[in-house]
């Protein structure tokens, strides 16, 4: 392939990429990830039967409703190793100023 042909292919490829759909920038939540905002409130939390603690340093993280597709799906709670000098902040949903519901993911926060 000649140099001119390679250059032509590169230019065509670049022009093709420039024709991609440009989406508006996502709204970011407080943890830096894209915020999940929906119109349907989450169902009440499920009552979970917490299994036996697998080891002494483990910490129970409760289940939560996540938004997937077009509905809420339950994510089961789990045991996780406790982190020194950090505390767990639970997943939560909050009503926003436009009447929607915004999901805030659970995370470890430094104390």
SVG drawing of the C-alpha trace seen along z (x, -y; Angstrom):
<svg xmlns="http://www.w3.org/2000/svg" viewBox="-42 -22 46 40">
<polyline fill="none" stroke="black" stroke-width="0.4" points="0.0,0.0 1.4,-3.4 1.9,-6.2 -0.9,-8.2 -3.3,-5.3 -2.5,-4.9 -3.0,-8.7 -6.3,-8.5 -7.5,-5.7 -6.5,-7.6 -8.3,-10.7 -11.5,-8.7 -11.3,-7.0 -10.9,-10.3 -13.9,-11.8 -16.0,-8.7 -15.2,-9.1 -16.2,-12.7 -19.6,-11.7 -20.3,-9.8 -23.2,-11.0 -22.2,-13.5 -24.1,-13.1 -24.4,-15.8 -22.0,-15.5 -23.3,-13.2 -24.4,-14.6 -21.9,-13.4 -22.8,-12.4 -20.9,-13.3 -18.6,-10.3 -17.4,-11.3 -19.4,-8.7 -22.3,-9.4 -25.4,-10.1 -28.4,-7.8 -31.6,-9.9 -35.0,-8.2 -38.7,-9.1 -39.7,-6.0 -39.0,-5.8 -37.2,-2.7 -39.3,-0.1 -38.9,0.3 -35.6,2.1 -36.0,5.8 -35.6,7.6 -32.4,9.6 -31.4,12.6 -27.8,11.9 -25.7,15.0 -23.2,16.0 -20.1,13.7 -17.4,15.5 -14.5,14.0 -14.0,11.6 -12.8,8.6 -15.8,8.8 -18.4,6.1 -22.0,6.5 -22.9,4.2 -26.7,4.2 -28.5,4.8 -29.9,2.0 -32.0,1.2 -30.1,0.3 -31.5,-1.0 -30.9,1.3 -32.6,1.0 -35.9,-0.6 -36.6,0.8 -35.2,1.3 -33.3,4.5 -32.3,5.7 -28.7,6.3 -28.2,8.7 -26.1,7.6 -22.7,9.0 -19.8,9.4 -16.7,7.5 -13.4,7.1 -13.5,4.0 -11.0,1.3 -9.0,-0.5 -9.6,-4.2 -12.6,-4.0 -16.3,-3.7 -19.0,-2.4 -21.6,-4.9 -24.7,-2.9 -26.2,-3.1 -29.2,-5.5 -31.8,-7.2 -32.7,-10.8 -35.4,-12.9 -34.0,-15.7 -35.3,-19.2 -37.0,-18.1 -39.1,-15.3 -36.7,-12.6 -34.8,-10.1 -31.0,-10.1 -29.0,-7.1 -25.9,-7.5 -23.7,-4.4 -22.3,-3.0 -18.7,-3.6 -15.9,-3.5 -15.1,-7.0 -11.9,-7.8 -12.4,-8.9"/>
</svg>
